[in-house]
Amino acid sequence: MSKHLIEAKNLSVTFNSYGYIVPAVKEVDFYLDKTEVVGVVGESGSGKSTFARVLAGLQFPTSGEVTFKGENIFKGGAAYPGELRKAVQMVFQDPYSSLNPRMRVINAVTEAVMHHQHASKKDATEIAHNLLQRMGISSTDARKYPSALSGGQRQRASVARALSAQPEVLLADEPTSAIDQSAQSQLLELFAELIASGLSVVLVSHDLGVIRYLCDRVYVMESGIFVESGATQDIFHKPANPYTQKLIASIPK
């Protein structure tokens, strides 16, 4: 049995494009331990988002395996069977991936609480309000539709919806890339608070500043392969791979 919270072994993902087999992730290994924050960094098209979707159980691998607490998450042909589904939740770059544009935010989060926690509507509404307030969203804003909120508010609402499952792991795919600088700072502070509370996080980003600020360890992905991994401090101060060196050199001084 794996000693890690999440572990991927020899993981590959390929897609069929107009009759051609296109490799997106190529025989990678990865692990996340309890209460750890691990970053996956790389340029657009490197395969990092596909990799994150596999960890979340949203994309089946072509080969290899992913385990959660030693159990294959795709066992029986269904991702995260049974109660495992609640344990790992994902926050997407586009909040509309998890927020129904036709539902008020409070209703969307309440619905998620009812589903994951089997709570009554009354109790779920109270829990949802508390979650949204924790994310810095007032009761007034919670009654709005997603389109009436700022980009930063929508992203924080999507985090609240993910937390409704009381997950052990949060997978965040480019959570700051579509919001302005002020909203980014607020979201990073929120993630820091969640991490301090003991949540394990996989943070996928092309923004090395975000990775350096939050992560304990980093995996660097180029063309579907992890070309380097290690402690964040080591990766940023002594990058060994030329691709990693190029990424670090591109950080604004």
C-alpha positions as CSV (number, residue, x, y, z in Angstrom):
1,M,0.0,0.0,0.0
2,S,1.2,3.5,-0.9
3,K,2.4,5.6,2.1
4,H,1.3,8.8,0.2
5,L,-2.1,10.5,0.2
6,I,-2.2,10.6,-3.6
7,E,0.3,8.8,-5.8
8,A,0.6,8.5,-9.6
9,K,2.8,5.8,-11.1
10,N,3.9,5.6,-14.7
11,L,0.9,7.7,-15.8
12,S,0.2,8.4,-19.4
13,V,-2.6,10.1,-21.3
14,T,-3.0,10.1,-25.1
15,F,-5.7,11.7,-27.2
16,N,-6.9,10.7,-30.7
17,S,-6.8,13.7,-33.0
18,Y,-8.0,13.2,-36.6
19,G,-6.6,9.6,-36.6
20,Y,-3.3,10.6,-34.9
21,I,-2.3,9.5,-31.4
22,V,-1.3,12.7,-29.5
23,P,0.5,12.1,-26.1
24,A,-0.4,14.6,-23.5
25,V,1.2,13.1,-20.4
26,K,4.1,10.6,-20.7
27,E,4.8,8.0,-18.0
28,V,5.1,10.4,-15.1
29,D,5.4,9.6,-11.4
30,F,4.0,12.0,-8.7
31,Y,3.0,12.0,-5.0
32,L,1.3,14.2,-2.5
33,D,1.5,13.7,1.2
34,K,-1.0,14.7,3.9
35,T,-1.0,18.5,4.7
36,E,1.5,19.1,1.8
37,V,1.2,21.7,-0.9
38,V,2.6,20.6,-4.2
39,G,2.9,22.7,-7.3
40,V,2.8,21.6,-10.9
41,V,4.3,24.3,-13.2
42,G,4.8,24.6,-16.9
43,E,3.9,26.6,-19.9
44,S,0.5,26.5,-21.6
45,G,0.1,23.2,-23.5
46,S,2.7,21.3,-21.3
47,G,0.1,18.8,-20.2
48,K,-0.3,20.0,-16.6
49,S,-4.0,20.6,-16.7
50,T,-4.6,17.2,-18.3
51,F,-2.5,15.7,-15.5
52,A,-4.6,17.5,-12.8
53,R,-7.8,16.3,-14.4
54,V,-6.5,12.7,-14.1
55,L,-5.7,13.2,-10.4
56,A,-9.3,14.6,-9.9
57,G,-10.8,11.6,-11.6
58,L,-12.2,13.7,-14.5
59,Q,-9.9,12.1,-17.2
60,F,-9.1,8.4,-17.5
61,P,-5.4,7.6,-18.0
62,T,-4.3,5.6,-21.0
63,S,-1.9,3.7,-18.8
64,G,-0.5,3.8,-15.3
65,E,-2.5,4.3,-12.1
66,V,-3.5,6.9,-9.5
67,T,-4.1,5.8,-5.9
68,F,-5.7,7.7,-3.0
69,K,-4.6,6.3,0.3
70,G,-3.4,3.2,-1.5
71,E,-6.6,2.6,-3.4
72,N,-6.9,2.8,-7.2
73,I,-9.2,5.7,-7.9
74,F,-10.4,4.2,-11.1
75,K,-11.2,0.8,-9.6
76,G,-14.3,-0.8,-11.2
77,G,-14.3,1.8,-14.1
78,A,-15.6,4.7,-11.9
79,A,-13.4,7.5,-10.6
80,Y,-13.3,7.8,-6.8
81,P,-16.0,5.3,-6.1
82,G,-18.4,5.8,-3.2
83,E,-17.3,8.1,-0.4
84,L,-13.9,8.7,-2.0
85,R,-15.6,11.1,-4.4
86,K,-15.8,13.8,-1.7
87,A,-12.2,13.4,-0.6
88,V,-10.7,15.2,-3.7
89,Q,-12.2,18.3,-5.2
90,M,-11.1,20.6,-8.0
91,V,-11.2,24.3,-8.5
92,F,-11.0,25.3,-12.2
93,Q,-9.5,28.2,-14.0
94,D,-13.1,29.1,-15.2
95,P,-15.4,29.3,-12.2
96,Y,-18.4,28.6,-14.5
97,S,-17.1,25.1,-14.7
98,S,-18.5,24.6,-11.2
99,L,-21.0,27.4,-10.8
100,N,-24.3,27.2,-12.7
101,P,-24.9,30.6,-14.3
102,R,-28.7,30.2,-13.9
103,M,-28.4,29.6,-10.1
104,R,-27.8,32.2,-7.4
105,V,-24.5,31.5,-5.8
106,I,-26.0,30.7,-2.4
107,N,-28.3,28.1,-4.0
108,A,-25.4,26.5,-5.9
109,V,-23.4,26.1,-2.8
110,T,-26.4,25.0,-0.7
111,E,-27.2,22.3,-3.3
112,A,-23.6,21.1,-3.1
113,V,-23.7,20.9,0.7
114,M,-27.0,18.9,0.6
115,H,-25.4,16.5,-1.9
116,H,-22.1,16.0,-0.1
117,Q,-23.1,16.3,3.5
118,H,-26.6,14.9,3.3
119,A,-27.9,17.9,5.2
120,S,-31.4,19.3,5.2
121,K,-32.0,22.4,3.1
122,K,-32.2,24.6,6.2
123,D,-29.0,23.3,7.6
124,A,-27.3,23.3,4.2
125,T,-28.2,26.9,3.6
126,E,-26.7,27.9,6.9
127,I,-23.5,25.9,6.1
128,A,-23.4,27.5,2.6
129,H,-23.7,31.0,4.0
130,N,-20.9,30.3,6.5
131,L,-18.6,28.9,3.8
132,L,-19.2,31.9,1.5
133,Q,-18.6,34.3,4.4
134,R,-15.4,32.5,5.1
135,M,-14.5,33.1,1.4
136,G,-15.2,36.8,1.9
137,I,-18.6,36.8,0.1
138,S,-21.3,38.7,1.9
139,S,-24.9,37.5,2.3
140,T,-26.0,40.2,-0.2
141,D,-23.5,39.0,-2.8
142,A,-24.3,35.4,-2.1
143,R,-27.8,36.0,-3.4
144,K,-26.6,37.2,-6.7
145,Y,-26.0,35.2,-9.9
146,P,-22.4,34.5,-10.8
147,S,-22.5,37.0,-13.7
148,A,-23.2,39.8,-11.2
149,L,-20.0,39.0,-9.2
150,S,-16.4,40.1,-9.9
151,G,-14.0,37.5,-11.3
152,G,-12.3,37.2,-8.0
153,Q,-15.6,36.7,-6.2
154,R,-16.7,34.0,-8.6
155,Q,-13.4,32.1,-8.1
156,R,-13.8,32.3,-4.3
157,A,-17.4,31.1,-4.6
158,S,-16.1,28.1,-6.6
159,V,-13.7,27.4,-3.8
160,A,-16.6,27.5,-1.3
161,R,-18.5,25.0,-3.5
162,A,-15.5,22.7,-3.6
163,L,-15.1,22.9,0.2
164,S,-18.8,21.9,0.7
165,A,-17.6,18.3,0.2
166,Q,-15.2,18.7,3.2
167,P,-12.3,17.4,1.0
168,E,-8.9,16.2,2.2
169,V,-7.3,17.4,-1.1
170,L,-8.0,20.5,-3.2
171,L,-6.8,20.5,-6.8
172,A,-6.5,24.0,-8.1
173,D,-5.9,24.5,-11.9
174,E,-4.7,28.0,-12.7
175,P,-7.0,29.5,-10.1
176,T,-5.4,33.0,-10.4
177,S,-4.9,33.3,-14.1
178,A,-8.3,34.9,-15.0
179,I,-8.5,37.5,-12.3
180,D,-6.9,40.8,-11.6
181,Q,-3.9,41.5,-9.4
182,S,-6.0,42.6,-6.3
183,A,-8.2,39.6,-6.6
184,Q,-5.2,37.3,-7.0
185,S,-3.8,38.6,-3.7
186,Q,-7.1,38.0,-1.9
187,L,-7.3,34.4,-3.3
188,L,-3.7,33.6,-2.4
189,E,-4.4,34.8,1.2
190,L,-7.4,32.5,1.2
191,F,-5.4,29.5,0.0
192,A,-2.8,30.3,2.6
193,E,-5.5,30.1,5.3
194,L,-6.9,26.9,4.0
195,I,-3.4,25.4,3.9
196,A,-2.7,26.5,7.4
197,S,-5.9,24.6,8.5
198,G,-4.4,21.4,7.2
199,L,-5.8,21.0,3.7
200,S,-3.6,19.2,1.2
201,V,-3.3,21.1,-2.1
202,V,-2.1,20.4,-5.6
203,L,-1.6,23.8,-7.3
204,V,-1.3,23.8,-11.1
205,S,0.0,27.1,-12.5
206,H,2.2,28.7,-15.1
207,D,2.8,31.5,-12.5
208,L,6.0,30.7,-10.7
209,G,5.4,33.5,-8.2
210,V,2.2,31.8,-7.0
211,I,4.0,28.4,-6.9
212,R,6.9,29.9,-4.9
213,Y,4.6,31.6,-2.4
214,L,2.5,28.6,-1.6
215,C,4.2,25.3,-2.4
216,D,6.4,22.9,-0.4
217,R,7.5,21.0,-3.5
218,V,7.3,21.6,-7.2
219,Y,7.1,19.4,-10.3
220,V,8.1,21.0,-13.6
221,M,6.3,19.8,-16.7
222,E,7.5,20.2,-20.3
223,S,5.7,18.4,-23.2
224,G,3.9,16.0,-20.9
225,I,7.1,15.0,-18.9
226,F,8.2,16.0,-15.4
227,V,11.7,17.2,-16.2
228,E,12.5,18.2,-12.7
229,S,11.0,18.0,-9.2
230,G,12.1,18.9,-5.7
231,A,11.7,21.2,-2.7
232,T,10.5,24.7,-3.8
233,Q,13.6,26.4,-2.5
234,D,15.9,24.0,-4.3
235,I,14.0,24.3,-7.6
236,F,14.1,28.1,-7.5
237,H,17.6,28.6,-6.3
238,K,19.4,25.7,-8.0
239,P,17.4,24.6,-11.1
240,A,19.1,21.7,-12.8
241,N,17.1,21.3,-16.0
242,P,17.5,23.9,-18.8
243,Y,13.8,24.2,-19.2
244,T,13.4,25.0,-15.5
245,Q,16.2,27.5,-15.8
246,K,14.4,29.2,-18.6
247,L,11.2,29.4,-16.6
248,I,12.9,30.8,-13.6
249,A,14.8,33.3,-15.7
250,S,11.5,34.6,-17.1
251,I,10.2,35.7,-13.7
252,P,10.0,39.5,-13.6
253,K,12.7,41.0,-11.4
